[in-house]
Amino acid sequence: MTASPHLAGLLQAFFADRLLQQRQASPHTVAGYRDSFRLLLRFAASQLRKQPAELLLQDLGVRFIGEFLEHLERQRHNSARTRNLRLAAVHSFFRYVSFCEPGQSLLCQQVLAIPTKRYDRRPIQYLTPQEIGALVDAPDTTAWIGRRDRTLLLVAIQTGLRVSELIGLRRRDVVLGTGAHVCCTGKGRKHRSTPLRPEVTRCVETWLREQPGTPEARVFPNRRGTALSRDAVERLLARHWQTAKGRCPSLCPKRVTPHVLRHTAAMELLRSGIDRSVIALWLGHESMETTQVYLHADMQMKEKALSAVAPIGVKPARYRPSDKLLAFLEAL
């Protein structure tokens, strides 16, 4: 029987050789895989009473991986989609191991056979024009941080940038004046430019004038002058959402996240009559089919389509069973 190799060496080679050197994965991909294995190693340390450096590959058997996935959903309250993302990182690692360690092929085959979990696709959430106005007006613009937050919200809602793209913006990525736009590198290393509306351009221009810096400086820095984190953006958005709820009650049942702002940008374009192919390019989607969800989300468009359909010429009538036994059953 082939001895089980140590996990540490394989995991280090997976990140250094496969992700960084061979695939040249983006920093976002590496960070996502890193976070997945951090959670896995911490779970292993608590369940197996082993330090991460002492773990063997055989310790990560199919039963253990299954328990880890259950832990994500039950203890950490992760959604099925997040669970599937963590499983995708584990699958990628074991595919790499299957080539490096042929003696562990059975273990790799068993782990790779763990299926992704199916989940209900709920309608996306987005903000109405009234809710957008309440959220943008929530920051206290008498303070530096409030002016930064208001500019960030305006750019996020108008451009639909992902949160990683938003916090990664540098001053050199912003072009003002005629044809104002922002440049970013999104998923799949795709470079794209997104135009800015005049009112957003003026707000960004005022903010950059107040916050001077080099071309490499972040557009939306924290108090230390470095890049905001994802958690910081989520916290500031939650804070302003709490303030905006008092002015716009329709925000109360909604959970406003950075991705909701991205959905809002797409819905604003769709309601303005912009073609789905343009929206896909605007958001940096790999396929135009991804924008299909926005068609399902807009109730006003569905109501407009319904009003254009001729009514069915059927008069309402009450059902009358023709048999005594059927009448008895209907009466139960």
N, C-alpha and C positions, 0 to 999 in steps of 0.2 A: 504494500500500500504506500502510495507516495506521501511523504511527510508534508504537512501543511506549511506553506511559507508564512513569514511574518507579514502582517498587513501594512506596517509602516513603509517598508521599501516599495511595495507595489503602489501604494497610494501616492507616495512622493513621485515615483516615476510616471504615474498617470497624469499628475498635474504638470510636471516639468517637461516630459517628453510628448505625451499625447496632446494635451490641451494647448500648452504654450508653444511648443516647437513644431509639432506635426500639423495640428489643426489651426494654429495661430488664432485661438479663440479670443473673442473680445473680452475686455475687463469685466463687462457685465456678466458674461457667461461664466467666467472663472469665479467671480464673486458668488454667483448663484450655486455653483457646484460646491464651493468652499463652505457656504452656509449649510448646505445639505449634509455634508460629512461632519461638520461640527456638531450638529444635532445628533447624528448617528453615533459618533464617538462618545458623546456625553451620555447618551442612552445606554451604550454598551458598558461604560464605566459604572453606571448605577446598577445595571442588571447583572452583569457578569463579574463584578468586583475586580476588574482588571484595568490597569492604566492603558491609555490608547497605544503606547509604544509596546505593550506586552501582548496585544491582540494578535491572534492568528487568523488567516483567511477563513479557516473552517468555523471560527466563531460567528461569522456572518452567514449562517445557514439560512435556508428558506424560511424556517419557522421564526428565527430571530428577526429577519427582515419584516415578516408579517406582523410581529409584535411591535416593531418600531413604527410601522405604518398605522397600526391601531392607536399607538401612543400619540401620534401626531393629531389624529382626529379627536380622540377622547380627552386627552390631558391638555394638549395645546390648542384644542378647538380649531384646528386648521380645516379648511374646506377640502372637498374631494379634489378640486383642481390643484390646490397647493400640495396635497398628498401625491398626486400624479407627477408634479414637478420634482419632488424629492425622489420618487421612484425612478424617474427618468435619469437622474444623476447616478443612482445606484446601478441601473442597467448599463449606462455608458461605461462605468468603471469595470463591471464584470465582463463586458464585451472585450475590453482591453486585456483583462486578465486571461481570458480564454485563449488569446494568442500568445501571451507571455508564459503561461503555465499550462501546457497541454494536460498535465497530470490532474488538473483541477477542473477538467471539462465538465464532469457530471455536476459538480457544485454550481458552476457557471450556468449550465443549462437549466438547472432547477430555479435559480434566482431569476434568470431571464424569462422564465415562463410565468412569473408573477404578473397578472394582468393589471392594466390600469382600471381605475374604478369609474363606472359610469355615473353621471350626475344629471340632474335636471337643469336645463338651460333656461334661466329666468330672464325676463325682459330687462334690458339694460336700464340703468338709471341715468338721468341727465337733468339739467336745470332749465327752468323756463326763463324767459327774459326778465320777469319780475324777481325771480330768485337770484339771477345773475347780478342784477342791480343791488339787491340787498347784501349779497356776499362781498361784492367789490367795495361797497361803501362801509363795510364793517371795520376795517383797520383804522386806527387812530393816526391820521396823517400829520399830526403835530409832532410825532416822534419819528426818529430815523427808521426804526424797525417797521413802523406802520406804513411809511412811504415805500419801503422795500417790498413789504407784503402786498400792497395794493398793485404795484407794478408787476410783481410776479403773478398775481391772480389774473390780471388783464392779459398778460402774454400767454399764460397757460390756457385760458378760455378761448382766446382768439386763434392761437396757432395749433392747439391740440397736441403739443409736444408731450412725450412721455416724461415722467418725473425724472428719469435718469438723464434725458436730453436737456431738460430744463435746468437742473442743477449743474450740468456740465457746460452750460453756455459761458463763453469767454467774451471779453469786449471785442476781440477781433472777429467774432462770429456775428456781430450786429452791424448792419449797414443801414445808416440813416439817410435822410434826404430823399431825393427822387428815387422811386422804386425801393423804398425801405423794406428790409427783410432780415430774417435771422437764418443762419446756416447751422446745421447739426449733422451728426453721424448717428444713425439709428441702428435698429436691428439688422443683422446681416451686413454690417459695415456699409450700409447704403447712405450716401450723402444726399441731402436734400435742402432746398431753400424754401422758406415759407414767408410770404409777404405779410406786412403789418398794415393794419388800417391806420388812417391819419391820427385818430385820437390816441391809439395805442403808441404810435410812433412818438407823439409829443410827450406822452408820459415816460417812455423809455429814455428819450433824449434828456428830459429834465432830471431823471434819476441818475443817468450816467454823468451828467454835468455836476451833480451834487457829490457823486462818488467817484473821484478821479482815480486812475490807475493805469497800469501798463496794458498793452494789448492782450497779455496772457491772464490778466486778472479776471476773476469771476464776475459775472454780471450780477448775481444774487449771492453775495457773501454772507457769512455769519458775522458775529461781533468781532471775531478774531481775524477776519479778512480771508478766511479759507472757504471752501465750498460747503454749502449746506448738505446735510445728509438726508436720506429718504425719510427717516424718522422725524427730522426737524420740519420738513415740509408737511408731513401728516399732522404734526402737532399744531403748527401754525394754522393749517386749514381747519382743524377741529376747533381751535380757539375762535376763529372768525365765524365759523358755522354757528357756534353757540350764541354769538352776538347777533348774527343775522336772523336767527330764529325768532327773536323778539320783534323784529320788524316785518318778517314774512313768515306767517305760521305754516305755510305749505312746505317749508323746509324741515319741519319737526319730524315727520316720519321717514325722511330720507337720510341715508348715511353718505355724507359727502366725502369722497376720497380724491386723491389726485387723478385717478383714472376716470372718475365721474366728470371732471373738468374736460378731459380728452373726449369723452362721449358727447359732452355738451357742444364742443366745437364742431363735431361731426353732424350733430342734429341741426345746428344753426346753418350749416352749409346745405344740408338736405332740404330744409324748409325754404331755403332761398332758391331752390330749383337747380342746384348744382348737380351735375351728373355723377353717378357712383364711381366711375373711373377716375374722375378728378379728385373726389374725396379720398379714394384709395391712395392716389399719389400724394395728396396733401398730408395724410396721416402716416405715410411710409409703410402701408400694408404690402405684404408680399403678393397677395392675390385680391382681386376685386370682390371675390366672394365673401371676404371678411367683412365688407361693409354691408352685407345683406342684413345683419342684425339690426341696423338702424332703420330699415324699412319696417321691420316688425314692431319696433318700439314706438313709432309715431302714431298715436291714436287719431290725431287730427287728419292725417293723410288717409287713414282707413275710413274715417267718417266721410271725408270728401269723396272717396271712391264709392261708398255706399249710396251717397246722395245722387250719384250719377247713374245708378242702376234703376231701371224701371221697376215699380212695385209689382209684386206677384198678384195676379187677379184671382185670389182665393178668398172666399168669405169664411169667417170663423164659424165653426160648428162644434157641437158637443158630441162626443162619442157615445153611441147607444149600442150596447151589446145585443146581439140577435138571439142569444140563447140564454135560458134561465140559469144554467150552470155557470156560464161566463159572467152573467149579471151577479150571481152570488160571490164569485171570486173577486170581481171588481169592487164589491161592497166591503170586503174584508179590510 
